[in-house]
Amino acid sequence: METWMVETHDGGGQLEVHSFRPTAAASIPGAQAPAETAGVVLVHGTLVTDSLYWSFARTLSVMLGRPVHSYNRRGRGNSAPQPAGYSVDTEIADLQAVMEKSGSTDVVAHSFGGFVALQAAREIPIDRLVTYDAAVSLSGNLSSRWRPELEEAVTAGQLDHAWAHLVQGLGTAGPISYLPLRALRTLSVLSAQTRLGLEMRSLLPTAVVEMRAVLDADAHLHDFMKLSTPTLMLSGGWSPSYFGETGRALAGAVPAIEFAVVPRQFHEGPLRPGRRLAARIARFLSANRLPEERADAT
């Protein structure tokens, strides 16, 4: 893994990038190294850093035989903080900067990252795009997922209460999402004893800002009709149903978009061990698909 920095287009600082490359074949001593194949940029979700995706990025790089570049979005790691005027435009410009500096043509994105990537594909050149459980607000379908109590709790410093409302509102934590708020607050206290749990709590303020950005960018089907980037929208078979509903709606209206369900996958699929999801994505990016793989599996 290689770590490097990219300057943001707005002069707000830098973005921390982690690059993964397939094992290079042995070269003849003294021979000129071949030019590197165009890469893939991986855009992570909310309430996490890109480090949770490193195993997935490494696997995808090997399957594709291409470099995969995972970067920390604003407010994480050594990347610049979220600016005062933060919006989806901030994220689009950051994605463009990483693509340009890394020489990447394709994008893979998860959850909030999928929202960013789909919005970006309407404005900047992307050859091929894959999203997994993209958090797109379509005709207000995510407005009921937003809980004012979340922002109020973060402002008051009540992070356990905020975490409980986030998990219950989004429903992305599997069966845990359906527990009562009191039980979720207890789980938050317990998880804060772990490095990952503590990190998630520290990122709650960024999640509030990002969720507002999603709602502020609420779109309608016709807003995506001019999208020309070949796009595969995936959803996990065990993910909350609203991700699949959005994917099906967009695929049914926009010729450039396909939709499919990946069986036996939770919302956090890219963070879990296994090769099924990476293989599905690699086939699409390699344009090496079988006819049945284009079908909407349920």
BALOBA-1460 file (C-alpha; in Angstrom, 3 decimals):
// residues 298
<rec num="1" residu="m" x="0.000" y="0.000" z="0.000"/>
<rec num="2" residu="e" x="1.201" y="3.489" z="-0.880"/>
<rec num="3" residu="t" x="0.034" y="6.600" z="1.010"/>
<rec num="4" residu="w" x="0.094" y="9.984" z="-0.671"/>
<rec num="5" residu="m" x="-1.729" y="13.338" z="-0.673"/>
<rec num="6" residu="v" x="-3.845" y="15.225" z="-3.210"/>
<rec num="7" residu="e" x="-4.463" y="18.974" z="-3.115"/>
<rec num="8" residu="t" x="-8.146" y="19.932" z="-3.050"/>
<rec num="9" residu="h" x="-9.478" y="22.158" z="-5.819"/>
<rec num="10" residu="d" x="-10.900" y="24.694" z="-3.354"/>
<rec num="11" residu="g" x="-7.586" y="25.348" z="-1.623"/>
<rec num="12" residu="g" x="-8.945" y="23.789" z="1.558"/>
<rec num="13" residu="g" x="-6.002" y="21.476" z="2.064"/>
<rec num="14" residu="q" x="-5.220" y="17.892" z="1.122"/>
<rec num="15" residu="l" x="-6.860" y="14.496" z="0.820"/>
<rec num="16" residu="e" x="-5.146" y="11.363" z="2.103"/>
<rec num="17" residu="v" x="-5.034" y="8.609" z="-0.538"/>
<rec num="18" residu="h" x="-4.103" y="4.936" z="-0.135"/>
<rec num="19" residu="s" x="-3.223" y="3.065" z="-3.323"/>
<rec num="20" residu="f" x="-3.284" y="-0.694" z="-3.873"/>
<rec num="21" residu="r" x="-1.705" y="-2.338" z="-6.894"/>
<rec num="22" residu="p" x="-1.656" y="-5.943" z="-8.131"/>
<rec num="23" residu="t" x="1.642" y="-7.768" z="-7.793"/>
<rec num="24" residu="a" x="3.826" y="-6.616" z="-10.642"/>
<rec num="25" residu="a" x="5.247" y="-9.224" z="-12.971"/>
<rec num="26" residu="a" x="9.011" y="-9.582" z="-12.953"/>
<rec num="27" residu="s" x="10.596" y="-7.268" z="-15.486"/>
<rec num="28" residu="i" x="13.786" y="-7.574" z="-17.502"/>
<rec num="29" residu="p" x="16.624" y="-5.686" z="-15.781"/>
<rec num="30" residu="g" x="17.185" y="-2.368" z="-17.495"/>
<rec num="31" residu="a" x="13.931" y="-2.533" z="-19.449"/>
<rec num="32" residu="q" x="11.538" y="0.395" z="-19.361"/>
<rec num="33" residu="a" x="8.635" y="-0.154" z="-16.975"/>
<rec num="34" residu="p" x="5.261" y="-0.363" z="-18.737"/>
<rec num="35" residu="a" x="2.790" y="2.467" z="-18.283"/>
<rec num="36" residu="e" x="0.384" y="1.881" z="-15.400"/>
<rec num="37" residu="t" x="-3.163" y="0.886" z="-16.270"/>
<rec num="38" residu="a" x="-5.826" y="3.486" z="-15.512"/>
<rec num="39" residu="g" x="-6.994" y="3.068" z="-11.930"/>
<rec num="40" residu="v" x="-10.232" y="2.855" z="-9.982"/>
<rec num="41" residu="v" x="-11.182" y="5.266" z="-7.183"/>
<rec num="42" residu="l" x="-13.035" y="3.871" z="-4.158"/>
<rec num="43" residu="v" x="-15.337" y="6.281" z="-2.280"/>
<rec num="44" residu="h" x="-16.262" y="5.235" z="1.272"/>
<rec num="45" residu="g" x="-19.470" y="5.751" z="3.237"/>
<rec num="46" residu="t" x="-20.322" y="7.867" z="6.262"/>
<rec num="47" residu="l" x="-19.252" y="7.317" z="9.892"/>
<rec num="48" residu="v" x="-16.121" y="5.447" z="8.753"/>
<rec num="49" residu="t" x="-12.627" y="6.074" z="7.424"/>
<rec num="50" residu="d" x="-11.214" y="4.473" z="4.305"/>
<rec num="51" residu="s" x="-9.059" y="2.062" z="6.343"/>
<rec num="52" residu="l" x="-12.029" y="-0.301" z="6.725"/>
<rec num="53" residu="y" x="-12.034" y="-0.749" z="2.928"/>
<rec num="54" residu="w" x="-8.367" y="-1.624" z="2.493"/>
<rec num="55" residu="s" x="-8.896" y="-5.387" z="2.308"/>
<rec num="56" residu="f" x="-11.702" y="-4.901" z="-0.226"/>
<rec num="57" residu="a" x="-9.567" y="-2.479" z="-2.269"/>
<rec num="58" residu="r" x="-6.653" y="-4.915" z="-2.299"/>
<rec num="59" residu="t" x="-8.882" y="-7.784" z="-3.425"/>
<rec num="60" residu="l" x="-10.489" y="-5.674" z="-6.147"/>
<rec num="61" residu="s" x="-7.087" y="-4.529" z="-7.392"/>
<rec num="62" residu="v" x="-5.896" y="-8.121" z="-7.772"/>
<rec num="63" residu="m" x="-9.097" y="-9.181" z="-9.551"/>
<rec num="64" residu="l" x="-8.929" y="-6.257" z="-11.978"/>
<rec num="65" residu="g" x="-5.174" y="-6.240" z="-12.453"/>
<rec num="66" residu="r" x="-5.421" y="-2.479" z="-11.969"/>
<rec num="67" residu="p" x="-4.587" y="-0.015" z="-9.177"/>
<rec num="68" residu="v" x="-7.358" y="0.904" z="-6.741"/>
<rec num="69" residu="h" x="-7.123" y="4.224" z="-4.912"/>
<rec num="70" residu="s" x="-9.048" y="4.620" z="-1.647"/>
<rec num="71" residu="y" x="-9.103" y="8.073" z="-0.044"/>
<rec num="72" residu="n" x="-10.238" y="9.576" z="3.225"/>
<rec num="73" residu="r" x="-13.029" y="12.033" z="2.590"/>
<rec num="74" residu="r" x="-13.046" y="15.384" z="4.415"/>
<rec num="75" residu="g" x="-12.906" y="15.258" z="8.186"/>
<rec num="76" residu="r" x="-11.045" y="11.937" z="8.412"/>
<rec num="77" residu="g" x="-7.469" y="10.837" z="8.927"/>
<rec num="78" residu="n" x="-5.018" y="13.329" z="7.474"/>
<rec num="79" residu="s" x="-7.535" y="14.766" z="5.024"/>
<rec num="80" residu="a" x="-8.732" y="18.368" z="5.294"/>
<rec num="81" residu="p" x="-11.713" y="19.122" z="7.568"/>
<rec num="82" residu="q" x="-15.192" y="19.680" z="6.203"/>
<rec num="83" residu="p" x="-15.393" y="23.355" z="5.146"/>
<rec num="84" residu="a" x="-18.034" y="25.760" z="6.422"/>
<rec num="85" residu="g" x="-19.816" y="25.707" z="3.062"/>
<rec num="86" residu="y" x="-19.709" y="21.920" z="2.736"/>
<rec num="87" residu="s" x="-22.099" y="20.344" z="0.219"/>
<rec num="88" residu="v" x="-22.171" y="17.568" z="-2.348"/>
<rec num="89" residu="d" x="-20.217" y="19.931" z="-4.636"/>
<rec num="90" residu="t" x="-17.312" y="19.688" z="-2.179"/>
<rec num="91" residu="e" x="-17.344" y="15.914" z="-2.497"/>
<rec num="92" residu="i" x="-17.633" y="15.970" z="-6.291"/>
<rec num="93" residu="a" x="-14.631" y="18.287" z="-6.588"/>
<rec num="94" residu="d" x="-12.626" y="16.067" z="-4.220"/>
<rec num="95" residu="l" x="-13.457" y="12.929" z="-6.203"/>
<rec num="96" residu="q" x="-12.454" y="14.697" z="-9.409"/>
<rec num="97" residu="a" x="-9.132" y="15.771" z="-7.866"/>
<rec num="98" residu="v" x="-8.306" y="12.188" z="-6.815"/>
<rec num="99" residu="m" x="-9.298" y="10.808" z="-10.223"/>
<rec num="100" residu="e" x="-7.147" y="13.346" z="-12.052"/>
<rec num="101" residu="k" x="-4.058" y="12.917" z="-9.877"/>
<rec num="102" residu="s" x="-4.276" y="9.108" z="-9.820"/>
<rec num="103" residu="g" x="-5.056" y="8.742" z="-13.522"/>
<rec num="104" residu="s" x="-8.262" y="6.867" z="-12.734"/>
<rec num="105" residu="t" x="-11.212" y="6.408" z="-15.060"/>
<rec num="106" residu="d" x="-13.632" y="4.267" z="-13.020"/>
<rec num="107" residu="v" x="-15.307" y="4.675" z="-9.628"/>
<rec num="108" residu="v" x="-16.630" y="2.233" z="-7.023"/>
<rec num="109" residu="a" x="-18.637" y="3.760" z="-4.192"/>
<rec num="110" residu="h" x="-20.487" y="2.635" z="-1.063"/>
<rec num="111" residu="s" x="-23.513" y="4.160" z="0.711"/>
<rec num="112" residu="f" x="-22.928" y="7.942" z="1.038"/>
<rec num="113" residu="g" x="-20.053" y="7.474" z="-1.384"/>
<rec num="114" residu="g" x="-22.555" y="6.088" z="-3.894"/>
<rec num="115" residu="f" x="-24.596" y="9.260" z="-3.566"/>
<rec num="116" residu="v" x="-21.468" y="11.329" z="-4.235"/>
<rec num="117" residu="a" x="-20.441" y="9.219" z="-7.229"/>
<rec num="118" residu="l" x="-23.867" y="9.299" z="-8.893"/>
<rec num="119" residu="q" x="-24.036" y="13.059" z="-8.524"/>
<rec num="120" residu="a" x="-20.473" y="13.341" z="-9.853"/>
<rec num="121" residu="a" x="-21.258" y="11.194" z="-12.912"/>
<rec num="122" residu="r" x="-23.749" y="13.876" z="-13.978"/>
<rec num="123" residu="e" x="-20.959" y="16.476" z="-14.048"/>
<rec num="124" residu="i" x="-17.507" y="14.947" z="-14.574"/>
<rec num="125" residu="p" x="-16.141" y="12.234" z="-16.904"/>
<rec num="126" residu="i" x="-16.358" y="8.731" z="-15.409"/>
<rec num="127" residu="d" x="-15.949" y="5.730" z="-17.715"/>
<rec num="128" residu="r" x="-17.709" y="3.135" z="-15.564"/>
<rec num="129" residu="l" x="-19.352" y="3.375" z="-12.149"/>
<rec num="130" residu="v" x="-20.463" y="0.820" z="-9.573"/>
<rec num="131" residu="t" x="-22.392" y="1.784" z="-6.446"/>
<rec num="132" residu="y" x="-23.356" y="-0.443" z="-3.522"/>
<rec num="133" residu="d" x="-26.367" y="0.664" z="-1.457"/>
<rec num="134" residu="a" x="-26.112" y="4.226" z="-2.779"/>
<rec num="135" residu="a" x="-27.722" y="6.669" z="-0.305"/>
<rec num="136" residu="v" x="-29.573" y="8.739" z="-2.903"/>
<rec num="137" residu="s" x="-32.577" y="10.826" z="-1.872"/>
<rec num="138" residu="l" x="-35.103" y="10.342" z="-4.655"/>
<rec num="139" residu="s" x="-38.322" y="12.376" z="-4.531"/>
<rec num="140" residu="g" x="-37.963" y="12.743" z="-0.769"/>
<rec num="141" residu="n" x="-37.759" y="9.002" z="-0.035"/>
<rec num="142" residu="l" x="-35.048" y="9.494" z="2.606"/>
<rec num="143" residu="s" x="-36.639" y="12.396" z="4.441"/>
<rec num="144" residu="s" x="-38.326" y="10.025" z="6.890"/>
<rec num="145" residu="r" x="-34.908" y="8.562" z="7.718"/>
<rec num="146" residu="w" x="-33.673" y="11.904" z="9.034"/>
<rec num="147" residu="r" x="-34.167" y="12.418" z="12.741"/>
<rec num="148" residu="p" x="-33.771" y="15.941" z="14.159"/>
<rec num="149" residu="e" x="-32.934" y="14.278" z="17.487"/>
<rec num="150" residu="l" x="-29.667" y="13.095" z="15.935"/>
<rec num="151" residu="e" x="-28.399" y="16.593" z="15.251"/>
<rec num="152" residu="e" x="-29.696" y="17.857" z="18.601"/>
<rec num="153" residu="a" x="-27.883" y="15.076" z="20.437"/>
<rec num="154" residu="v" x="-24.602" y="15.709" z="18.591"/>
<rec num="155" residu="t" x="-24.837" y="19.440" z="19.365"/>
<rec num="156" residu="a" x="-25.433" y="18.634" z="23.036"/>
<rec num="157" residu="g" x="-22.526" y="16.199" z="23.106"/>
<rec num="158" residu="q" x="-24.831" y="13.242" z="23.800"/>
<rec num="159" residu="l" x="-23.040" y="10.926" z="21.393"/>
<rec num="160" residu="d" x="-24.572" y="7.663" z="22.643"/>
<rec num="161" residu="h" x="-28.045" y="9.087" z="22.089"/>
<rec num="162" residu="a" x="-27.019" y="10.397" z="18.658"/>
<rec num="163" residu="w" x="-25.573" y="7.031" z="17.627"/>
<rec num="164" residu="a" x="-28.793" y="5.273" z="18.655"/>
<rec num="165" residu="h" x="-30.929" y="7.609" z="16.514"/>
<rec num="166" residu="l" x="-28.583" y="7.243" z="13.547"/>
<rec num="167" residu="v" x="-28.623" y="3.441" z="13.645"/>
<rec num="168" residu="q" x="-32.380" y="3.212" z="14.172"/>
<rec num="169" residu="g" x="-33.175" y="5.852" z="11.556"/>
<rec num="170" residu="l" x="-31.027" y="4.449" z="8.738"/>
<rec num="171" residu="g" x="-31.560" y="0.783" z="9.582"/>
<rec num="172" residu="t" x="-28.131" y="-0.107" z="8.187"/>
<rec num="173" residu="a" x="-26.890" y="-2.195" z="11.125"/>
<rec num="174" residu="g" x="-28.949" y="-5.284" z="10.335"/>
<rec num="175" residu="p" x="-31.144" y="-6.713" z="13.136"/>
<rec num="176" residu="i" x="-29.456" y="-4.389" z="15.643"/>
<rec num="177" residu="s" x="-31.215" y="-1.427" z="13.994"/>
<rec num="178" residu="y" x="-34.568" y="-2.615" z="15.326"/>
<rec num="179" residu="l" x="-33.570" y="-2.590" z="18.987"/>
<rec num="180" residu="p" x="-35.165" y="0.025" z="21.305"/>
<rec num="181" residu="l" x="-33.266" y="3.288" z="21.720"/>
<rec num="182" residu="r" x="-32.302" y="2.414" z="25.293"/>
<rec num="183" residu="a" x="-30.644" y="-0.816" z="24.142"/>
<rec num="184" residu="l" x="-28.870" y="0.996" z="21.308"/>
<rec num="185" residu="r" x="-27.515" y="3.608" z="23.711"/>
<rec num="186" residu="t" x="-26.116" y="0.792" z="25.857"/>
<rec num="187" residu="l" x="-24.491" y="-0.780" z="22.794"/>
<rec num="188" residu="s" x="-22.953" y="2.597" z="21.951"/>
<rec num="189" residu="v" x="-21.399" y="2.814" z="25.411"/>
<rec num="190" residu="l" x="-19.978" y="-0.700" z="25.051"/>
<rec num="191" residu="s" x="-18.686" y="-0.133" z="21.499"/>
<rec num="192" residu="a" x="-16.903" y="3.028" z="22.629"/>
<rec num="193" residu="q" x="-14.505" y="0.711" z="24.470"/>
<rec num="194" residu="t" x="-13.186" y="-0.458" z="21.083"/>
<rec num="195" residu="r" x="-11.021" y="1.507" z="18.646"/>
<rec num="196" residu="l" x="-13.631" y="1.254" z="15.875"/>
<rec num="197" residu="g" x="-16.506" y="2.249" z="18.139"/>
<rec num="198" residu="l" x="-14.594" y="5.233" z="19.467"/>
<rec num="199" residu="e" x="-13.732" y="6.296" z="15.922"/>
<rec num="200" residu="m" x="-17.363" y="6.085" z="14.823"/>
<rec num="201" residu="r" x="-18.461" y="8.271" z="17.723"/>
<rec num="202" residu="s" x="-15.867" y="10.893" z="16.785"/>
<rec num="203" residu="l" x="-17.245" y="10.980" z="13.235"/>
<rec num="204" residu="l" x="-20.865" y="11.615" z="14.246"/>
<rec num="205" residu="p" x="-20.596" y="15.383" z="13.543"/>
<rec num="206" residu="t" x="-19.458" y="14.631" z="9.976"/>
<rec num="207" residu="a" x="-22.400" y="12.233" z="9.549"/>
<rec num="208" residu="v" x="-24.870" y="14.978" z="10.457"/>
<rec num="209" residu="v" x="-23.417" y="17.298" z="7.806"/>
<rec num="210" residu="e" x="-23.329" y="14.540" z="5.194"/>
<rec num="211" residu="m" x="-26.902" y="13.454" z="5.794"/>
<rec num="212" residu="r" x="-28.040" y="17.034" z="5.342"/>
<rec num="213" residu="a" x="-26.092" y="17.166" z="2.068"/>
<rec num="214" residu="v" x="-28.005" y="14.105" z="0.844"/>
<rec num="215" residu="l" x="-31.374" y="15.636" z="1.688"/>
<rec num="216" residu="d" x="-30.415" y="19.011" z="0.209"/>
<rec num="217" residu="a" x="-29.556" y="17.274" z="-3.068"/>
<rec num="218" residu="d" x="-32.924" y="15.484" z="-3.269"/>
<rec num="219" residu="a" x="-33.505" y="14.636" z="-6.925"/>
<rec num="220" residu="h" x="-36.111" y="13.180" z="-9.256"/>
<rec num="221" residu="l" x="-35.800" y="10.495" z="-11.900"/>
<rec num="222" residu="h" x="-35.670" y="13.028" z="-14.727"/>
<rec num="223" residu="d" x="-32.585" y="14.634" z="-13.157"/>
<rec num="224" residu="f" x="-30.590" y="11.504" z="-14.071"/>
<rec num="225" residu="m" x="-31.927" y="11.013" z="-17.603"/>
<rec num="226" residu="k" x="-28.850" y="12.583" z="-19.224"/>
<rec num="227" residu="l" x="-26.426" y="10.387" z="-17.291"/>
<rec num="228" residu="s" x="-24.302" y="8.552" z="-19.877"/>
<rec num="229" residu="t" x="-21.782" y="6.737" z="-17.652"/>
<rec num="230" residu="p" x="-22.410" y="2.956" z="-17.729"/>
<rec num="231" residu="t" x="-23.498" y="2.390" z="-14.146"/>
<rec num="232" residu="l" x="-24.211" y="-0.715" z="-12.093"/>
<rec num="233" residu="m" x="-26.194" y="-0.072" z="-8.915"/>
<rec num="234" residu="l" x="-25.911" y="-3.000" z="-6.503"/>
<rec num="235" residu="s" x="-27.746" y="-3.643" z="-3.255"/>
<rec num="236" residu="g" x="-27.267" y="-6.335" z="-0.652"/>
<rec num="237" residu="g" x="-29.875" y="-9.042" z="-0.309"/>
<rec num="238" residu="w" x="-29.945" y="-8.301" z="3.435"/>
<rec num="239" residu="s" x="-29.625" y="-4.517" z="3.132"/>
<rec num="240" residu="p" x="-32.492" y="-2.164" z="4.056"/>
<rec num="241" residu="s" x="-35.083" y="-2.326" z="1.261"/>
<rec num="242" residu="y" x="-35.003" y="1.383" z="0.422"/>
<rec num="243" residu="f" x="-31.575" y="1.029" z="-1.219"/>
<rec num="244" residu="g" x="-32.924" y="-1.567" z="-3.638"/>
<rec num="245" residu="e" x="-36.095" y="0.421" z="-4.292"/>
<rec num="246" residu="t" x="-34.028" y="3.441" z="-5.336"/>
<rec num="247" residu="g" x="-31.757" y="1.329" z="-7.536"/>
<rec num="248" residu="r" x="-34.682" y="-0.334" z="-9.299"/>
<rec num="249" residu="a" x="-36.407" y="3.004" z="-9.895"/>
<rec num="250" residu="l" x="-33.302" y="4.583" z="-11.420"/>
<rec num="251" residu="a" x="-32.491" y="1.531" z="-13.550"/>
<rec num="252" residu="g" x="-36.063" y="1.444" z="-14.832"/>
<rec num="253" residu="a" x="-35.904" y="5.065" z="-15.978"/>
<rec num="254" residu="v" x="-32.271" y="5.685" z="-16.977"/>
<rec num="255" residu="p" x="-30.833" y="3.615" z="-19.874"/>
<rec num="256" residu="a" x="-27.240" y="3.925" z="-18.618"/>
<rec num="257" residu="i" x="-28.073" y="2.342" z="-15.236"/>
<rec num="258" residu="e" x="-28.382" y="-1.366" z="-14.413"/>
<rec num="259" residu="f" x="-29.495" y="-2.735" z="-11.063"/>
<rec num="260" residu="a" x="-28.853" y="-6.050" z="-9.325"/>
<rec num="261" residu="v" x="-29.073" y="-7.577" z="-5.878"/>
<rec num="262" residu="v" x="-26.067" y="-9.380" z="-4.401"/>
<rec num="263" residu="p" x="-27.519" y="-12.239" z="-2.336"/>
<rec num="264" residu="r" x="-26.584" y="-12.765" z="1.314"/>
<rec num="265" residu="q" x="-24.892" y="-9.399" z="1.664"/>
<rec num="266" residu="f" x="-25.531" y="-6.811" z="4.400"/>
<rec num="267" residu="h" x="-25.213" y="-3.068" z="3.953"/>
<rec num="268" residu="e" x="-21.624" y="-3.194" z="5.163"/>
<rec num="269" residu="g" x="-20.734" y="-5.741" z="2.460"/>
<rec num="270" residu="p" x="-17.514" y="-3.998" z="1.316"/>
<rec num="271" residu="l" x="-16.257" y="-4.045" z="4.914"/>
<rec num="272" residu="r" x="-16.773" y="-7.772" z="5.454"/>
<rec num="273" residu="p" x="-14.479" y="-10.662" z="4.442"/>
<rec num="274" residu="g" x="-15.267" y="-12.484" z="1.228"/>
<rec num="275" residu="r" x="-14.851" y="-12.140" z="-2.524"/>
<rec num="276" residu="r" x="-18.423" y="-12.324" z="-3.879"/>
<rec num="277" residu="l" x="-19.054" y="-8.579" z="-3.961"/>
<rec num="278" residu="a" x="-15.603" y="-7.698" z="-5.304"/>
<rec num="279" residu="a" x="-15.977" y="-10.308" z="-8.053"/>
<rec num="280" residu="r" x="-19.327" y="-8.895" z="-9.125"/>
<rec num="281" residu="i" x="-17.864" y="-5.405" z="-9.324"/>
<rec num="282" residu="a" x="-14.732" y="-6.565" z="-11.148"/>
<rec num="283" residu="r" x="-16.795" y="-8.292" z="-13.845"/>
<rec num="284" residu="f" x="-18.699" y="-5.106" z="-14.582"/>
<rec num="285" residu="l" x="-15.634" y="-2.868" z="-14.627"/>
<rec num="286" residu="s" x="-13.917" y="-5.327" z="-16.938"/>
<rec num="287" residu="a" x="-16.977" y="-5.362" z="-19.213"/>
<rec num="288" residu="n" x="-16.779" y="-9.156" z="-18.969"/>
<rec num="289" residu="r" x="-20.333" y="-9.904" z="-17.996"/>
<rec num="290" residu="l" x="-22.522" y="-12.878" z="-18.766"/>
<rec num="291" residu="p" x="-26.120" y="-12.157" z="-19.890"/>
<rec num="292" residu="e" x="-27.616" y="-13.512" z="-16.655"/>
<rec num="293" residu="e" x="-25.420" y="-11.181" z="-14.612"/>
<rec num="294" residu="r" x="-27.288" y="-8.228" z="-16.064"/>
<rec num="295" residu="a" x="-30.566" y="-9.504" z="-14.715"/>
<rec num="296" residu="d" x="-32.211" y="-8.116" z="-11.611"/>
<rec num="297" residu="a" x="-31.573" y="-10.938" z="-9.161"/>
<rec num="298" residu="t" x="-33.879" y="-10.955" z="-6.159"/>
